[in-house]
Amino acid sequence: MAAMVLAATRLLRGSGSWGRSRLRFGAPAYRQFSSGGAYPSVPLSSPLPGVPKPVFATADGQEKFETKVTTLENGLRVASQNKFGQFCTVGILINSGSRYEAKYLSGIAHFLEKLAFSSTDRFGSKDEILLTLEKHGGICDCQTSRDTTMYAVSADSKGLDTVVGLLADVVLHPRLTDEEIELARMAVRFELEDLSMRPDPEPLLTEMIHELERDMSSVSLGPTPFPELTHIMIGLESCSFLEGDFLPFAVLNMMMGGGGSFSAGGPGKGMFTRLYLNVLNRHHWMYNATSYHHSYEDTGLLCIHASADPRQVREMVEIITREFVLMAGTVDVVELERAKTQLTSMLMMNLEARPVIFEDVGRQVLATRSRKLPHELCALIRDVKPEDVKRVASAMLRRKPAVAALGDLSDLPAYEHVQAALANKDGRLPRTYRLFR
């Protein structure tokens, strides 16, 4: 009992730490390491007495971030770019891709991608290459596109010599054994089967519409793996990434949807794009409406992919042709600024990743022998004006369209009708009359 009374007395007197913090009254005591509590009379805008003066990081201009391009005696161009951190990304870009393949035995570029980092003259198997990279915390990758082939390795900077030697051996001295080729064939077959079962037909339509780049005079009637919906893609020639109109086209694509008609994100996406406001928001029966811009060294393609029930294919095509025609109309300043802001945001966020910086440096140097820095590209994007967008859209509409389609194509308008609709001021298809259906 005496112990209980003693404990209660201590609590009431505040003898414990809890009691001191909750029950003490009077002037507060200043702690030595409090956030400003020890210096009640010093304003936040003044340095604290006795504290060392801080040293802040400063920007010494853009010269430290410039891409240095060196041409070796054998003609090989080496592009180097400073990047903080202990890891580096090293790679080799080759100006060749699937567009340079022959019609027969196509797919060689895809096979080479699967065969990359396999056995070489120095390394007996892929496992040996991976074990060598693991000693330096490295990872490897190979990607082929329509116009480039890229081998890349990211590893600790201390293993730079090893990585460079490994890359040279992988690119110049691959063995390409029968066993490796058979494994690559199995991987490609699996990917093709997986592609045919996907609900998204965009990769197939994109491949089909690129096949029409040289002969944009017929509708591609493809296979019908998706009978519940009909998918249509209409494309018009834009420009190469070497031309001055490339950025106006990029801004125009962002205004339309920027690769997706609806997705969460910053300004310029989602409910503020034209394909959402004018198409998906007004026509509930349309399953999809997406804008894409593909650009290469010699040409480009801006296209819209849409999906709907087969019974409404004609109306869907007319809606898309109308959106193409409206591109050459009035450009609202607010939507233009929103699209430019989103394009700038996407550019800067993507360039925060080292592999993306490597690809950007490589592709620019491969195409132009130099590199525009991000702040230069942002300035060019800000300079895009409404008349620039209207001008490039008008020039695009004067070219022949390419049309690719998948699904039930019974009511698909003729190619000549699609071409006529794009030439009309209102984008409407020619009227057709049927006595019998």
C-alpha positions as CSV (number, residue, x, y, z in Angstrom):
1,M,0.0,0.0,0.0
2,A,2.8,2.4,0.9
3,A,4.5,1.7,-2.5
4,M,1.3,2.5,-4.3
5,V,0.9,5.8,-2.5
6,L,4.6,6.7,-3.2
7,A,4.1,6.0,-6.9
8,A,0.9,8.2,-7.0
9,T,2.7,11.0,-5.3
10,R,5.6,10.9,-7.8
11,L,3.2,11.1,-10.7
12,L,1.3,14.0,-9.2
13,R,4.6,15.8,-8.5
14,G,5.9,15.2,-12.0
15,S,9.0,13.4,-10.9
16,G,9.1,11.1,-14.0
17,S,9.9,12.2,-17.5
18,W,6.2,11.8,-18.5
19,G,5.1,13.9,-15.6
20,R,7.7,16.7,-16.4
21,S,6.5,16.9,-20.0
22,R,2.8,17.0,-19.3
23,L,2.4,18.7,-15.9
24,R,5.1,21.3,-15.6
25,F,4.0,24.9,-15.9
26,G,5.9,28.1,-16.3
27,A,8.5,29.4,-18.9
28,P,9.6,26.7,-21.4
29,A,13.2,25.5,-21.3
30,Y,15.1,25.8,-24.6
31,R,16.8,22.7,-25.8
32,Q,20.2,22.9,-27.4
33,F,19.3,21.1,-30.6
34,S,15.8,22.4,-31.1
35,S,14.7,23.7,-34.4
36,G,15.1,27.3,-33.7
37,G,14.1,27.0,-30.0
38,A,17.5,28.0,-28.7
39,Y,17.5,31.2,-30.7
40,P,14.1,32.7,-30.2
41,S,15.1,36.2,-31.4
42,V,16.8,35.2,-34.7
43,P,14.5,35.4,-37.7
44,L,14.4,32.5,-40.2
45,S,16.0,34.7,-42.9
46,S,19.2,35.2,-40.9
47,P,22.0,32.6,-40.3
48,L,22.2,31.2,-36.9
49,P,25.1,32.4,-34.7
50,G,28.0,29.9,-34.3
51,V,26.7,27.6,-37.2
52,P,29.1,27.1,-40.1
53,K,28.1,28.8,-43.3
54,P,26.5,26.3,-45.7
55,V,28.0,25.6,-49.1
56,F,25.3,25.2,-51.8
57,A,25.7,23.4,-55.1
58,T,25.8,25.7,-58.1
59,A,25.2,25.2,-61.8
60,D,28.4,25.9,-63.7
61,G,26.6,26.2,-67.0
62,Q,25.7,23.5,-69.5
63,E,29.3,22.6,-70.6
64,K,29.5,19.8,-68.1
65,F,26.5,18.1,-69.5
66,E,27.3,18.5,-73.2
67,T,27.8,15.4,-75.3
68,K,31.3,14.9,-76.5
69,V,31.6,13.2,-79.9
70,T,34.9,11.8,-81.0
71,T,35.6,10.2,-84.4
72,L,38.3,7.4,-84.4
73,E,40.7,6.7,-87.2
74,N,38.5,3.8,-88.4
75,G,35.5,6.2,-88.7
76,L,33.7,4.9,-85.6
77,R,32.0,7.7,-83.7
78,V,32.1,7.7,-79.9
79,A,29.6,9.8,-78.0
80,S,30.2,10.3,-74.2
81,Q,28.0,12.0,-71.7
82,N,28.7,12.9,-68.0
83,K,26.3,11.4,-65.5
84,F,26.5,11.3,-61.7
85,G,26.8,8.0,-59.8
86,Q,29.1,5.0,-59.8
87,F,27.4,3.2,-62.6
88,C,27.7,3.8,-66.3
89,T,25.8,2.7,-69.5
90,V,27.9,1.7,-72.5
91,G,26.5,0.5,-75.8
92,I,26.8,0.2,-79.5
93,L,24.2,1.6,-82.0
94,I,24.0,0.4,-85.5
95,N,22.2,2.3,-88.2
96,S,20.2,-0.8,-89.4
97,G,16.9,-2.4,-88.6
98,S,14.0,-4.4,-89.9
99,R,13.2,-1.8,-92.6
100,Y,16.3,-2.9,-94.4
101,E,15.3,-6.6,-94.6
102,A,14.4,-8.3,-97.8
103,K,10.7,-9.2,-98.3
104,Y,11.5,-12.9,-98.2
105,L,13.2,-14.2,-95.0
106,S,12.0,-11.2,-93.1
107,G,12.4,-11.1,-89.4
108,I,16.2,-11.4,-89.4
109,A,16.6,-8.3,-87.1
110,H,14.2,-9.9,-84.6
111,F,16.3,-13.1,-84.6
112,L,19.5,-11.1,-84.1
113,E,17.9,-9.5,-81.1
114,K,17.2,-12.9,-79.5
115,L,20.7,-14.1,-80.3
116,A,22.4,-11.1,-78.8
117,F,24.8,-11.8,-75.8
118,S,25.0,-15.5,-76.7
119,S,28.3,-17.4,-77.2
120,T,31.2,-15.7,-78.8
121,D,34.8,-16.4,-79.6
122,R,35.8,-15.5,-76.1
123,F,32.8,-16.6,-74.2
124,G,31.5,-20.2,-74.5
125,S,27.9,-19.4,-73.5
126,K,25.4,-16.8,-72.5
127,D,25.9,-17.9,-68.9
128,E,29.6,-16.9,-69.0
129,I,28.7,-13.5,-70.3
130,L,26.2,-13.0,-67.5
131,L,28.6,-14.2,-64.9
132,T,31.2,-11.7,-66.2
133,L,28.7,-8.9,-66.0
134,E,27.6,-9.9,-62.5
135,K,31.1,-9.3,-61.2
136,H,30.5,-5.6,-61.9
137,G,26.8,-5.5,-61.1
138,G,26.0,-5.3,-64.8
139,I,22.9,-6.0,-66.9
140,C,22.7,-6.3,-70.7
141,D,20.0,-5.7,-73.3
142,C,19.6,-5.7,-77.1
143,Q,16.8,-3.9,-78.9
144,T,16.0,-3.7,-82.6
145,S,13.7,-1.2,-84.2
146,R,12.8,-0.4,-87.8
147,D,15.9,1.7,-88.3
148,T,18.4,0.9,-85.5
149,T,20.0,-2.0,-83.6
150,M,21.2,-1.3,-80.1
151,Y,23.4,-3.3,-77.7
152,A,23.8,-1.9,-74.2
153,V,25.3,-2.8,-70.9
154,S,24.9,-1.0,-67.5
155,A,27.6,-1.8,-65.0
156,D,29.9,-0.3,-62.3
157,S,32.3,2.3,-63.8
158,K,35.3,0.3,-62.5
159,G,34.5,-2.5,-64.9
160,L,34.4,-0.2,-68.0
161,D,37.3,-1.9,-69.8
162,T,35.7,-5.3,-69.3
163,V,32.3,-4.1,-70.5
164,V,33.8,-2.5,-73.7
165,G,35.7,-5.7,-74.5
166,L,32.6,-7.8,-74.0
167,L,30.5,-5.6,-76.2
168,A,33.0,-5.7,-79.0
169,D,33.1,-9.5,-78.9
170,V,29.3,-9.8,-78.7
171,V,28.8,-7.6,-81.8
172,L,31.8,-8.6,-83.9
173,H,32.4,-12.3,-83.0
174,P,29.1,-14.1,-82.3
175,R,29.1,-17.9,-82.9
176,L,25.4,-18.2,-83.8
177,T,25.4,-22.0,-83.1
178,D,22.5,-24.2,-84.4
179,E,21.3,-24.7,-80.8
180,E,21.1,-21.0,-80.2
181,I,19.3,-20.3,-83.4
182,E,16.7,-23.0,-82.5
183,L,16.2,-21.5,-79.1
184,A,15.7,-18.1,-80.8
185,R,13.2,-19.6,-83.2
186,M,11.2,-21.0,-80.3
187,A,11.2,-17.6,-78.5
188,V,10.0,-15.9,-81.7
189,R,7.3,-18.5,-82.2
190,F,6.1,-18.0,-78.7
191,E,5.9,-14.2,-79.1
192,L,4.0,-14.5,-82.3
193,E,1.5,-16.9,-80.7
194,D,1.2,-14.5,-77.7
195,L,0.7,-11.6,-80.0
196,S,-2.2,-13.3,-81.9
197,M,-4.0,-13.9,-78.6
198,R,-3.7,-10.4,-77.2
199,P,-6.8,-8.3,-77.1
200,D,-4.8,-5.2,-78.2
201,P,-4.4,-5.3,-82.0
202,E,-2.3,-2.1,-82.1
203,P,1.1,-3.9,-82.8
204,L,-0.4,-5.8,-85.7
205,L,-2.1,-2.7,-87.2
206,T,1.1,-0.7,-86.8
207,E,3.1,-3.4,-88.6
208,M,0.5,-3.5,-91.4
209,I,0.3,0.2,-91.9
210,H,4.1,0.5,-92.1
211,E,4.0,-2.1,-94.9
212,L,1.8,0.3,-96.8
213,E,4.3,3.2,-96.6
214,R,5.7,2.6,-100.1
215,D,2.3,1.9,-101.7
216,M,-0.4,3.9,-100.0
217,S,-3.1,3.0,-102.5
218,S,-5.0,0.1,-101.0
219,V,-6.7,-1.0,-97.8
220,S,-5.0,-3.8,-96.0
221,L,-7.5,-6.5,-95.3
222,G,-5.8,-8.4,-92.6
223,P,-6.8,-11.6,-90.7
224,T,-9.8,-11.5,-88.4
225,P,-8.6,-12.8,-85.0
226,F,-11.0,-10.4,-83.1
227,P,-14.5,-10.9,-84.5
228,E,-16.2,-9.1,-81.7
229,L,-14.7,-5.7,-82.7
230,T,-13.4,-4.1,-85.9
231,H,-10.1,-2.2,-85.6
232,I,-9.1,0.5,-88.1
233,M,-5.9,2.5,-88.3
234,I,-5.6,5.5,-90.7
235,G,-2.2,7.1,-91.2
236,L,-0.8,10.1,-93.1
237,E,2.8,10.8,-93.8
238,S,4.4,13.4,-91.5
239,C,8.1,14.1,-91.6
240,S,11.5,12.7,-90.4
241,F,13.0,13.6,-87.1
242,L,15.7,15.6,-88.9
243,E,13.2,18.2,-90.3
244,G,12.2,21.3,-88.5
245,D,8.5,20.3,-88.5
246,F,9.2,17.3,-86.3
247,L,8.4,19.1,-83.1
248,P,5.1,20.7,-84.4
249,F,4.1,17.2,-85.4
250,A,5.0,15.9,-81.9
251,V,2.9,18.7,-80.3
252,L,0.0,17.9,-82.6
253,N,0.2,14.2,-81.6
254,M,0.1,15.2,-77.9
255,M,-2.9,17.4,-78.6
256,M,-4.7,14.4,-80.1
257,G,-3.8,12.0,-77.3
258,G,-0.1,11.5,-77.2
259,G,0.0,7.8,-77.6
260,G,-3.1,7.1,-75.5
261,S,-6.6,8.6,-75.6
262,F,-7.1,8.3,-71.9
263,S,-4.6,7.8,-69.1
264,A,-3.7,9.3,-65.8
265,G,-1.0,11.9,-65.8
266,G,-0.2,15.6,-66.0
267,P,-1.5,18.3,-68.3
268,G,-2.2,17.3,-71.9
269,K,-3.5,13.8,-71.1
270,G,-6.8,12.2,-70.3
271,M,-9.9,14.3,-70.5
272,F,-8.2,17.2,-72.2
273,T,-7.2,15.5,-75.4
274,R,-9.2,15.8,-78.6
275,L,-9.7,12.1,-79.0
276,Y,-11.3,12.0,-75.6
277,L,-13.3,15.2,-75.8
278,N,-14.5,14.8,-79.4
279,V,-14.6,11.0,-79.8
280,L,-14.8,8.8,-76.8
281,N,-16.8,11.3,-74.7
282,R,-19.4,11.8,-77.4
283,H,-19.6,8.3,-78.9
284,H,-20.0,5.8,-76.1
285,W,-20.0,2.9,-78.5
286,M,-16.4,3.5,-79.6
287,Y,-14.1,1.1,-77.7
288,N,-10.8,2.9,-78.4
289,A,-9.3,5.9,-80.1
290,T,-5.6,6.4,-79.9
291,S,-3.1,8.6,-81.7
292,Y,0.5,7.6,-82.6
293,H,3.4,9.4,-84.2
294,H,6.3,7.3,-85.7
295,S,9.3,9.2,-87.1
296,Y,12.4,8.0,-88.8
297,E,15.5,9.4,-90.6
298,D,13.7,9.9,-93.9
299,T,10.0,10.0,-93.2
300,G,7.3,9.8,-90.6
301,L,3.7,8.6,-90.0
302,L,1.0,10.1,-87.8
303,C,-1.9,7.7,-87.4
304,I,-5.1,7.1,-85.4
305,H,-6.2,3.7,-84.2
306,A,-9.9,3.2,-83.4
307,S,-12.1,0.2,-82.4
308,A,-15.9,-0.4,-82.5
309,D,-18.6,-2.9,-83.2
310,P,-18.5,-4.1,-86.8
311,R,-22.0,-2.6,-87.5
312,Q,-20.7,0.9,-86.8
313,V,-17.4,0.7,-88.8
314,R,-18.5,3.3,-91.4
315,E,-19.5,5.8,-88.7
316,M,-16.2,5.2,-86.9
317,V,-14.2,5.8,-90.0
318,E,-16.0,9.0,-90.6
319,I,-15.4,10.2,-87.1
320,I,-11.7,9.6,-87.5
321,T,-11.4,11.3,-90.9
322,R,-13.2,14.3,-89.4
323,E,-10.6,14.5,-86.6
324,F,-7.9,14.5,-89.2
325,V,-9.5,17.3,-91.1
326,L,-10.0,19.3,-87.9
327,M,-6.2,19.2,-87.2
328,A,-5.8,21.8,-89.9
329,G,-8.4,24.0,-88.3
330,T,-8.3,26.5,-85.5
331,V,-5.8,25.6,-82.7
332,D,-6.9,26.8,-79.2
333,V,-4.0,28.5,-77.4
334,V,-4.9,26.8,-74.1
335,E,-4.9,23.3,-75.5
336,L,-1.6,24.1,-77.4
337,E,0.1,25.2,-74.2
338,R,-1.2,22.1,-72.4
339,A,0.2,19.8,-75.1
340,K,3.6,21.6,-75.0
341,T,3.8,21.4,-71.3
342,Q,3.0,17.7,-71.3
343,L,5.5,17.0,-74.1
344,T,8.2,18.9,-72.1
345,S,7.3,17.0,-69.0
346,M,7.5,13.6,-70.7
347,L,10.8,14.5,-72.2
348,M,12.4,15.6,-68.9
349,M,11.0,12.7,-66.9
350,N,12.2,10.1,-69.4
351,L,15.7,11.6,-69.5
352,E,16.1,10.9,-65.8
353,A,16.9,7.3,-66.5
354,R,20.4,6.4,-67.6
355,P,19.4,3.9,-70.3
356,V,17.1,6.5,-71.9
357,I,19.9,9.1,-71.9
358,F,22.1,6.5,-73.6
359,E,19.5,5.8,-76.2
360,D,18.9,9.6,-76.8
361,V,22.6,10.3,-77.1
362,G,23.1,7.4,-79.5
363,R,20.2,8.0,-81.8
364,Q,20.9,11.8,-82.1
365,V,24.6,11.3,-82.8
366,L,23.8,8.4,-85.2
367,A,21.5,10.7,-87.2
368,T,23.0,14.2,-86.9
369,R,26.6,13.6,-85.5
370,S,25.7,15.8,-82.6
371,R,23.2,16.1,-79.8
372,K,20.7,18.7,-78.7
373,L,20.6,19.1,-75.0
374,P,17.2,18.8,-73.1
375,H,17.0,22.6,-72.4
376,E,17.5,23.2,-76.2
377,L,14.7,20.9,-77.1
378,C,12.4,22.4,-74.4
379,A,13.1,25.9,-75.9
380,L,12.2,24.6,-79.4
381,I,8.9,23.0,-78.0
382,R,8.0,26.3,-76.3
383,D,8.5,28.1,-79.7
384,V,5.8,26.0,-81.4
385,K,2.9,28.3,-82.4
386,P,-0.7,27.6,-83.5
387,E,0.1,28.5,-87.1
388,D,3.0,25.9,-87.1
389,V,0.5,23.1,-86.1
390,K,-2.0,24.2,-88.6
391,R,0.6,24.4,-91.4
392,V,2.0,20.9,-90.8
393,A,-1.5,19.4,-90.5
394,S,-2.6,21.0,-93.8
395,A,0.5,19.7,-95.6
396,M,-0.1,16.2,-94.1
397,L,-3.7,16.1,-95.4
398,R,-2.5,16.7,-99.0
399,R,-0.8,13.3,-99.0
400,K,-2.2,9.9,-99.6
401,P,-3.5,8.0,-96.6
402,A,-2.6,4.5,-95.5
403,V,-5.4,2.3,-94.1
404,A,-5.1,-1.0,-92.2
405,A,-7.9,-3.0,-90.7
406,L,-8.6,-6.1,-88.6
407,G,-11.9,-7.9,-87.9
408,D,-15.2,-8.0,-89.7
409,L,-14.7,-5.6,-92.6
410,S,-18.1,-6.0,-94.3
411,D,-19.0,-2.4,-93.9
412,L,-15.5,-0.9,-94.2
413,P,-15.6,2.1,-96.6
414,A,-13.6,1.8,-99.8
415,Y,-10.1,3.3,-99.8
416,E,-11.2,5.9,-102.4
417,H,-14.0,7.0,-100.0
418,V,-11.5,7.4,-97.1
419,Q,-9.3,9.5,-99.3
420,A,-12.2,11.6,-100.5
421,A,-13.3,12.2,-96.9
422,L,-9.8,13.5,-95.9
423,A,-10.0,15.9,-98.9
424,N,-13.4,17.3,-97.8
425,K,-13.6,20.3,-95.6
426,D,-15.9,18.5,-93.2
427,G,-14.2,15.1,-93.3
428,R,-17.4,13.3,-94.3
429,L,-17.5,10.1,-96.4
430,P,-19.3,10.1,-99.7
431,R,-22.9,9.1,-99.4
432,T,-23.7,5.6,-100.5
433,Y,-27.2,4.1,-101.2
434,R,-28.1,0.4,-101.1
435,L,-31.3,-1.1,-102.4
436,F,-30.5,-4.4,-100.8
437,R,-28.3,-5.3,-97.8
